[in-house]
């Protein structure tokens, strides 16, 4: 199973879709799962960092 450190989309707390890249940065075919343990892991990872996010209106390059 991929770890939450990988870029992912969490869809309706039911599906995780990972964006995958090769070692040289090339995009690979995305992967997805409906495995409840993977969904839970990613949902918890997302919630744990949400409060640390910068609001879009406050973001500066």
PyMOL Python script that loads the backbone (N, CA, C, O; Angstrom):
from pymol import cmd

cmd.read_pdbstr("""\
ATOM      1  N   UNK A   1       0.840  -1.174   0.000  1.00  0.00           N
ATOM      2  CA  UNK A   1       0.000   0.000   0.000  1.00  0.00           C
ATOM      3  C   UNK A   1       0.889   1.243   0.000  1.00  0.00           C
ATOM      4  O   UNK A   1       1.950   1.255   0.625  1.00  0.00           O
ATOM      5  N   UNK A   2       0.459   2.270  -0.692  1.00  0.00           N
ATOM      6  CA  UNK A   2       1.197   3.531  -0.722  1.00  0.00           C
ATOM      7  C   UNK A   2       0.951   4.302   0.556  1.00  0.00           C
ATOM      8  O   UNK A   2      -0.094   4.148   1.187  1.00  0.00           O
ATOM      9  N   UNK A   3       1.898   5.124   0.939  1.00  0.00           N
ATOM     10  CA  UNK A   3       1.744   5.908   2.164  1.00  0.00           C
ATOM     11  C   UNK A   3       1.100   7.252   1.858  1.00  0.00           C
ATOM     12  O   UNK A   3       1.109   7.693   0.708  1.00  0.00           O
ATOM     13  N   UNK A   4       0.535   7.917   2.883  1.00  0.00           N
ATOM     14  CA  UNK A   4      -0.117   9.199   2.639  1.00  0.00           C
ATOM     15  C   UNK A   4       0.834  10.311   2.208  1.00  0.00           C
ATOM     16  O   UNK A   4       0.384  11.374   1.780  1.00  0.00           O
ATOM     17  N   UNK A   5       2.148  10.079   2.316  1.00  0.00           N
ATOM     18  CA  UNK A   5       3.090  11.095   1.852  1.00  0.00           C
ATOM     19  C   UNK A   5       3.013  11.263   0.338  1.00  0.00           C
ATOM     20  O   UNK A   5       3.470  12.270  -0.203  1.00  0.00           O
ATOM     21  N   UNK A   6       2.440  10.287  -0.335  1.00  0.00           N
ATOM     22  CA  UNK A   6       2.221  10.376  -1.772  1.00  0.00           C
ATOM     23  C   UNK A   6       1.038  11.305  -2.020  1.00  0.00           C
ATOM     24  O   UNK A   6       0.067  11.286  -1.263  1.00  0.00           O
ATOM     25  N   UNK A   7       1.108  12.114  -3.068  1.00  0.00           N
ATOM     26  CA  UNK A   7      -0.008  12.993  -3.404  1.00  0.00           C
ATOM     27  C   UNK A   7      -1.238  12.149  -3.687  1.00  0.00           C
ATOM     28  O   UNK A   7      -1.193  11.199  -4.467  1.00  0.00           O
ATOM     29  N   UNK A   8      -2.337  12.512  -3.039  1.00  0.00           N
ATOM     30  CA  UNK A   8      -3.545  11.730  -3.240  1.00  0.00           C
ATOM     31  C   UNK A   8      -4.782  12.613  -3.258  1.00  0.00           C
ATOM     32  O   UNK A   8      -4.773  13.745  -2.774  1.00  0.00           O
ATOM     33  N   UNK A   9      -5.830  12.069  -3.824  1.00  0.00           N
ATOM     34  CA  UNK A   9      -7.162  12.666  -3.788  1.00  0.00           C
ATOM     35  C   UNK A   9      -8.010  11.748  -2.920  1.00  0.00           C
ATOM     36  O   UNK A   9      -8.002  10.531  -3.103  1.00  0.00           O
ATOM     37  N   UNK A  10      -8.737  12.330  -1.981  1.00  0.00           N
ATOM     38  CA  UNK A  10      -9.665  11.565  -1.158  1.00  0.00           C
ATOM     39  C   UNK A  10     -11.060  11.939  -1.628  1.00  0.00           C
ATOM     40  O   UNK A  10     -11.462  13.099  -1.533  1.00  0.00           O
ATOM     41  N   UNK A  11     -11.789  10.976  -2.128  1.00  0.00           N
ATOM     42  CA  UNK A  11     -13.079  11.244  -2.760  1.00  0.00           C
ATOM     43  C   UNK A  11     -14.189  10.669  -1.884  1.00  0.00           C
ATOM     44  O   UNK A  11     -14.307   9.454  -1.723  1.00  0.00           O
ATOM     45  N   UNK A  12     -14.998  11.565  -1.321  1.00  0.00           N
ATOM     46  CA  UNK A  12     -16.169  11.188  -0.516  1.00  0.00           C
ATOM     47  C   UNK A  12     -15.840  10.225   0.616  1.00  0.00           C
ATOM     48  O   UNK A  12     -16.679   9.409   0.997  1.00  0.00           O
ATOM     49  N   UNK A  13     -14.626  10.311   1.159  1.00  0.00           N
ATOM     50  CA  UNK A  13     -14.202   9.390   2.225  1.00  0.00           C
ATOM     51  C   UNK A  13     -14.454   7.932   1.860  1.00  0.00           C
ATOM     52  O   UNK A  13     -14.735   7.105   2.727  1.00  0.00           O
ATOM     53  N   UNK A  14     -14.349   7.621   0.558  1.00  0.00           N
ATOM     54  CA  UNK A  14     -14.589   6.251   0.110  1.00  0.00           C
ATOM     55  C   UNK A  14     -13.535   5.744  -0.868  1.00  0.00           C
ATOM     56  O   UNK A  14     -13.318   4.537  -0.978  1.00  0.00           O
ATOM     57  N   UNK A  15     -12.881   6.656  -1.574  1.00  0.00           N
ATOM     58  CA  UNK A  15     -11.904   6.265  -2.594  1.00  0.00           C
ATOM     59  C   UNK A  15     -10.653   7.129  -2.433  1.00  0.00           C
ATOM     60  O   UNK A  15     -10.743   8.336  -2.204  1.00  0.00           O
ATOM     61  N   UNK A  16      -9.494   6.497  -2.555  1.00  0.00           N
ATOM     62  CA  UNK A  16      -8.228   7.227  -2.599  1.00  0.00           C
ATOM     63  C   UNK A  16      -7.649   7.033  -3.990  1.00  0.00           C
ATOM     64  O   UNK A  16      -7.573   5.912  -4.493  1.00  0.00           O
ATOM     65  N   UNK A  17      -7.243   8.131  -4.602  1.00  0.00           N
ATOM     66  CA  UNK A  17      -6.585   8.091  -5.913  1.00  0.00           C
ATOM     67  C   UNK A  17      -5.213   8.714  -5.742  1.00  0.00           C
ATOM     68  O   UNK A  17      -5.090   9.880  -5.369  1.00  0.00           O
ATOM     69  N   UNK A  18      -4.182   7.928  -6.018  1.00  0.00           N
ATOM     70  CA  UNK A  18      -2.817   8.415  -5.883  1.00  0.00           C
ATOM     71  C   UNK A  18      -2.291   8.904  -7.220  1.00  0.00           C
ATOM     72  O   UNK A  18      -2.532   8.293  -8.261  1.00  0.00           O
ATOM     73  N   UNK A  19      -1.567  10.020  -7.177  1.00  0.00           N
ATOM     74  CA  UNK A  19      -0.825  10.503  -8.341  1.00  0.00           C
ATOM     75  C   UNK A  19       0.580   9.926  -8.212  1.00  0.00           C
ATOM     76  O   UNK A  19       1.259  10.158  -7.212  1.00  0.00           O
ATOM     77  N   UNK A  20       1.009   9.188  -9.205  1.00  0.00           N
ATOM     78  CA  UNK A  20       2.290   8.497  -9.134  1.00  0.00           C
ATOM     79  C   UNK A  20       3.273   9.058 -10.143  1.00  0.00           C
ATOM     80  O   UNK A  20       2.901   9.442 -11.252  1.00  0.00           O
ATOM     81  N   UNK A  21       4.544   9.099  -9.736  1.00  0.00           N
ATOM     82  CA  UNK A  21       5.606   9.617 -10.586  1.00  0.00           C
ATOM     83  C   UNK A  21       6.804   8.682 -10.530  1.00  0.00           C
ATOM     84  O   UNK A  21       7.063   8.049  -9.506  1.00  0.00           O
ATOM     85  N   UNK A  22       7.532   8.601 -11.637  1.00  0.00           N
ATOM     86  CA  UNK A  22       8.757   7.805 -11.679  1.00  0.00           C
ATOM     87  C   UNK A  22       9.864   8.576 -10.965  1.00  0.00           C
ATOM     88  O   UNK A  22       9.684   9.727 -10.569  1.00  0.00           O
ATOM     89  N   UNK A  23      10.996   7.924 -10.812  1.00  0.00           N
ATOM     90  CA  UNK A  23      12.132   8.568 -10.156  1.00  0.00           C
ATOM     91  C   UNK A  23      12.636   9.796 -10.876  1.00  0.00           C
ATOM     92  O   UNK A  23      13.252  10.664 -10.257  1.00  0.00           O
ATOM     93  N   UNK A  24      12.385   9.888 -12.193  1.00  0.00           N
ATOM     94  CA  UNK A  24      12.845  11.061 -12.937  1.00  0.00           C
ATOM     95  C   UNK A  24      11.728  12.082 -13.156  1.00  0.00           C
ATOM     96  O   UNK A  24      11.872  13.000 -13.964  1.00  0.00           O
ATOM     97  N   UNK A  25      10.608  11.920 -12.429  1.00  0.00           N
ATOM     98  CA  UNK A  25       9.552  12.928 -12.466  1.00  0.00           C
ATOM     99  C   UNK A  25       8.473  12.719 -13.514  1.00  0.00           C
ATOM    100  O   UNK A  25       7.575  13.550 -13.642  1.00  0.00           O
ATOM    101  N   UNK A  26       8.542  11.634 -14.261  1.00  0.00           N
ATOM    102  CA  UNK A  26       7.511  11.368 -15.272  1.00  0.00           C
ATOM    103  C   UNK A  26       6.239  10.863 -14.595  1.00  0.00           C
ATOM    104  O   UNK A  26       6.300  10.017 -13.703  1.00  0.00           O
ATOM    105  N   UNK A  27       5.089  11.383 -15.018  1.00  0.00           N
ATOM    106  CA  UNK A  27       3.810  10.927 -14.475  1.00  0.00           C
ATOM    107  C   UNK A  27       3.538   9.498 -14.934  1.00  0.00           C
ATOM    108  O   UNK A  27       3.718   9.158 -16.103  1.00  0.00           O
ATOM    109  N   UNK A  28       3.105   8.681 -13.999  1.00  0.00           N
ATOM    110  CA  UNK A  28       2.727   7.306 -14.281  1.00  0.00           C
ATOM    111  C   UNK A  28       1.215   7.178 -14.210  1.00  0.00           C
ATOM    112  O   UNK A  28       0.528   8.115 -13.801  1.00  0.00           O
ATOM    113  N   UNK A  29       0.695   6.027 -14.604  1.00  0.00           N
ATOM    114  CA  UNK A  29      -0.740   5.804 -14.496  1.00  0.00           C
ATOM    115  C   UNK A  29      -1.151   5.940 -13.028  1.00  0.00           C
ATOM    116  O   UNK A  29      -0.510   5.351 -12.158  1.00  0.00           O
ATOM    117  N   UNK A  30      -2.191   6.694 -12.740  1.00  0.00           N
ATOM    118  CA  UNK A  30      -2.637   6.824 -11.348  1.00  0.00           C
ATOM    119  C   UNK A  30      -3.197   5.495 -10.845  1.00  0.00           C
ATOM    120  O   UNK A  30      -3.627   4.649 -11.629  1.00  0.00           O
ATOM    121  N   UNK A  31      -3.184   5.333  -9.550  1.00  0.00           N
ATOM    122  CA  UNK A  31      -3.714   4.143  -8.916  1.00  0.00           C
ATOM    123  C   UNK A  31      -4.825   4.583  -7.972  1.00  0.00           C
ATOM    124  O   UNK A  31      -4.857   5.738  -7.548  1.00  0.00           O
ATOM    125  N   UNK A  32      -5.723   3.684  -7.645  1.00  0.00           N
ATOM    126  CA  UNK A  32      -6.789   4.027  -6.700  1.00  0.00           C
ATOM    127  C   UNK A  32      -7.188   2.796  -5.898  1.00  0.00           C
ATOM    128  O   UNK A  32      -6.891   1.662  -6.276  1.00  0.00           O
ATOM    129  N   UNK A  33      -7.864   3.044  -4.785  1.00  0.00           N
ATOM    130  CA  UNK A  33      -8.350   1.952  -3.952  1.00  0.00           C
ATOM    131  C   UNK A  33      -9.609   2.390  -3.222  1.00  0.00           C
ATOM    132  O   UNK A  33      -9.838   3.577  -2.986  1.00  0.00           O
ATOM    133  N   UNK A  34     -10.405   1.415  -2.878  1.00  0.00           N
ATOM    134  CA  UNK A  34     -11.562   1.624  -2.013  1.00  0.00           C
ATOM    135  C   UNK A  34     -11.361   0.858  -0.704  1.00  0.00           C
ATOM    136  O   UNK A  34     -12.293   0.714   0.088  1.00  0.00           O
ATOM    137  N   UNK A  35     -10.156   0.375  -0.487  1.00  0.00           N
ATOM    138  CA  UNK A  35      -9.829  -0.370   0.734  1.00  0.00           C
ATOM    139  C   UNK A  35     -10.065   0.535   1.942  1.00  0.00           C
ATOM    140  O   UNK A  35      -9.434   1.587   2.051  1.00  0.00           O
ATOM    141  N   UNK A  36     -10.961   0.147   2.851  1.00  0.00           N
ATOM    142  CA  UNK A  36     -11.294   1.010   3.997  1.00  0.00           C
ATOM    143  C   UNK A  36     -10.092   1.395   4.853  1.00  0.00           C
ATOM    144  O   UNK A  36     -10.059   2.503   5.389  1.00  0.00           O
ATOM    145  N   UNK A  37      -9.107   0.514   4.996  1.00  0.00           N
ATOM    146  CA  UNK A  37      -7.941   0.864   5.813  1.00  0.00           C
ATOM    147  C   UNK A  37      -7.088   1.934   5.138  1.00  0.00           C
ATOM    148  O   UNK A  37      -6.550   2.810   5.816  1.00  0.00           O
ATOM    149  N   UNK A  38      -6.955   1.876   3.815  1.00  0.00           N
ATOM    150  CA  UNK A  38      -6.209   2.898   3.091  1.00  0.00           C
ATOM    151  C   UNK A  38      -6.962   4.226   3.111  1.00  0.00           C
ATOM    152  O   UNK A  38      -6.359   5.285   3.286  1.00  0.00           O
ATOM    153  N   UNK A  39      -8.274   4.166   2.932  1.00  0.00           N
ATOM    154  CA  UNK A  39      -9.091   5.384   2.972  1.00  0.00           C
ATOM    155  C   UNK A  39      -8.970   6.033   4.347  1.00  0.00           C
ATOM    156  O   UNK A  39      -8.799   7.248   4.445  1.00  0.00           O
ATOM    157  N   UNK A  40      -9.058   5.239   5.401  1.00  0.00           N
ATOM    158  CA  UNK A  40      -8.948   5.769   6.768  1.00  0.00           C
ATOM    159  C   UNK A  40      -7.580   6.408   6.995  1.00  0.00           C
ATOM    160  O   UNK A  40      -7.491   7.501   7.554  1.00  0.00           O
ATOM    161  N   UNK A  41      -6.515   5.732   6.566  1.00  0.00           N
ATOM    162  CA  UNK A  41      -5.158   6.259   6.729  1.00  0.00           C
ATOM    163  C   UNK A  41      -5.013   7.616   6.048  1.00  0.00           C
ATOM    164  O   UNK A  41      -4.477   8.555   6.637  1.00  0.00           O
ATOM    165  N   UNK A  42      -5.485   7.721   4.818  1.00  0.00           N
ATOM    166  CA  UNK A  42      -5.363   8.978   4.081  1.00  0.00           C
ATOM    167  C   UNK A  42      -6.267  10.066   4.664  1.00  0.00           C
ATOM    168  O   UNK A  42      -5.874  11.232   4.722  1.00  0.00           O
ATOM    169  N   UNK A  43      -7.454   9.699   5.090  1.00  0.00           N
ATOM    170  CA  UNK A  43      -8.358  10.684   5.697  1.00  0.00           C
ATOM    171  C   UNK A  43      -7.752  11.236   6.985  1.00  0.00           C
ATOM    172  O   UNK A  43      -7.816  12.440   7.233  1.00  0.00           O
ATOM    173  N   UNK A  44      -7.173  10.375   7.793  1.00  0.00           N
ATOM    174  CA  UNK A  44      -6.534  10.826   9.034  1.00  0.00           C
ATOM    175  C   UNK A  44      -5.323  11.704   8.749  1.00  0.00           C
ATOM    176  O   UNK A  44      -5.099  12.695   9.444  1.00  0.00           O
ATOM    177  N   UNK A  45      -4.546  11.353   7.742  1.00  0.00           N
ATOM    178  CA  UNK A  45      -3.384  12.166   7.375  1.00  0.00           C
ATOM    179  C   UNK A  45      -3.835  13.550   6.924  1.00  0.00           C
ATOM    180  O   UNK A  45      -3.248  14.558   7.316  1.00  0.00           O
ATOM    181  N   UNK A  46      -4.879  13.596   6.102  1.00  0.00           N
ATOM    182  CA  UNK A  46      -5.404  14.868   5.613  1.00  0.00           C
ATOM    183  C   UNK A  46      -5.892  15.729   6.778  1.00  0.00           C
ATOM    184  O   UNK A  46      -5.542  16.905   6.876  1.00  0.00           O
ATOM    185  N   UNK A  47      -6.692  15.144   7.651  1.00  0.00           N
ATOM    186  CA  UNK A  47      -7.239  15.913   8.784  1.00  0.00           C
ATOM    187  C   UNK A  47      -6.147  16.399   9.731  1.00  0.00           C
ATOM    188  O   UNK A  47      -6.275  17.470  10.323  1.00  0.00           O
ATOM    189  N   UNK A  48      -5.083  15.627   9.878  1.00  0.00           N
ATOM    190  CA  UNK A  48      -4.025  16.000  10.818  1.00  0.00           C
ATOM    191  C   UNK A  48      -3.252  17.246  10.375  1.00  0.00           C
ATOM    192  O   UNK A  48      -2.675  17.939  11.213  1.00  0.00           O
ATOM    193  N   UNK A  49      -3.234  17.536   9.081  1.00  0.00           N
ATOM    194  CA  UNK A  49      -2.484  18.699   8.604  1.00  0.00           C
ATOM    195  C   UNK A  49      -3.377  19.858   8.149  1.00  0.00           C
ATOM    196  O   UNK A  49      -2.871  20.946   7.876  1.00  0.00           O
ATOM    197  N   UNK A  50      -4.675  19.650   8.064  1.00  0.00           N
ATOM    198  CA  UNK A  50      -5.577  20.681   7.555  1.00  0.00           C
ATOM    199  C   UNK A  50      -5.449  21.982   8.342  1.00  0.00           C
ATOM    200  O   UNK A  50      -5.457  23.058   7.745  1.00  0.00           O
ATOM    201  N   UNK A  51      -5.333  21.910   9.643  1.00  0.00           N
ATOM    202  CA  UNK A  51      -5.211  23.111  10.473  1.00  0.00           C
ATOM    203  C   UNK A  51      -3.909  23.868  10.258  1.00  0.00           C
ATOM    204  O   UNK A  51      -3.796  25.024  10.665  1.00  0.00           O
ATOM    205  N   UNK A  52      -2.938  23.245   9.635  1.00  0.00           N
ATOM    206  CA  UNK A  52      -1.649  23.894   9.367  1.00  0.00           C
ATOM    207  C   UNK A  52      -1.618  24.587   8.012  1.00  0.00           C
ATOM    208  O   UNK A  52      -0.657  25.286   7.688  1.00  0.00           O
ATOM    209  N   UNK A  53      -2.655  24.396   7.231  1.00  0.00           N
ATOM    210  CA  UNK A  53      -2.688  24.938   5.872  1.00  0.00           C
ATOM    211  C   UNK A  53      -2.770  26.464   5.875  1.00  0.00           C
ATOM    212  O   UNK A  53      -3.275  27.068   6.821  1.00  0.00           O
ATOM    213  N   UNK A  54      -2.273  27.067   4.816  1.00  0.00           N
ATOM    214  CA  UNK A  54      -2.384  28.503   4.594  1.00  0.00           C
ATOM    215  C   UNK A  54      -3.653  28.767   3.794  1.00  0.00           C
ATOM    216  O   UNK A  54      -3.883  28.142   2.759  1.00  0.00           O
ATOM    217  N   UNK A  55      -4.466  29.685   4.271  1.00  0.00           N
ATOM    218  CA  UNK A  55      -5.664  30.043   3.523  1.00  0.00           C
ATOM    219  C   UNK A  55      -5.278  30.539   2.139  1.00  0.00           C
ATOM    220  O   UNK A  55      -4.257  31.204   1.969  1.00  0.00           O
ATOM    221  N   UNK A  56      -6.093  30.214   1.165  1.00  0.00           N
ATOM    222  CA  UNK A  56      -5.819  30.633  -0.204  1.00  0.00           C
ATOM    223  C   UNK A  56      -5.631  32.148  -0.295  1.00  0.00           C
ATOM    224  O   UNK A  56      -4.740  32.620  -1.001  1.00  0.00           O
ATOM    225  N   UNK A  57      -6.458  32.902   0.408  1.00  0.00           N
ATOM    226  CA  UNK A  57      -6.375  34.370   0.358  1.00  0.00           C
ATOM    227  C   UNK A  57      -5.096  34.904   1.017  1.00  0.00           C
ATOM    228  O   UNK A  57      -4.686  36.030   0.737  1.00  0.00           O
ATOM    229  N   UNK A  58      -4.461  34.103   1.891  1.00  0.00           N
ATOM    230  CA  UNK A  58      -3.243  34.520   2.569  1.00  0.00           C
ATOM    231  C   UNK A  58      -1.974  34.029   1.886  1.00  0.00           C
ATOM    232  O   UNK A  58      -0.872  34.429   2.262  1.00  0.00           O
ATOM    233  N   UNK A  59      -2.121  33.170   0.891  1.00  0.00           N
ATOM    234  CA  UNK A  59      -0.952  32.565   0.254  1.00  0.00           C
ATOM    235  C   UNK A  59      -0.216  33.590  -0.599  1.00  0.00           C
ATOM    236  O   UNK A  59      -0.816  34.314  -1.394  1.00  0.00           O
ATOM    237  N   UNK A  60       1.095  33.632  -0.414  1.00  0.00           N
ATOM    238  CA  UNK A  60       1.954  34.528  -1.193  1.00  0.00           C
ATOM    239  C   UNK A  60       3.103  33.725  -1.761  1.00  0.00           C
ATOM    240  O   UNK A  60       3.680  32.886  -1.070  1.00  0.00           O
ATOM    241  N   UNK A  61       3.433  33.972  -2.999  1.00  0.00           N
ATOM    242  CA  UNK A  61       4.554  33.275  -3.638  1.00  0.00           C
ATOM    243  C   UNK A  61       5.853  33.913  -3.217  1.00  0.00           C
ATOM    244  O   UNK A  61       6.922  33.476  -3.643  1.00  0.00           O
TER     245      UNK A  61
END
""", "prot")
cmd.dss("prot")
cmd.show_as("cartoon", "prot")
cmd.util.cbc("prot")
cmd.orient("prot")
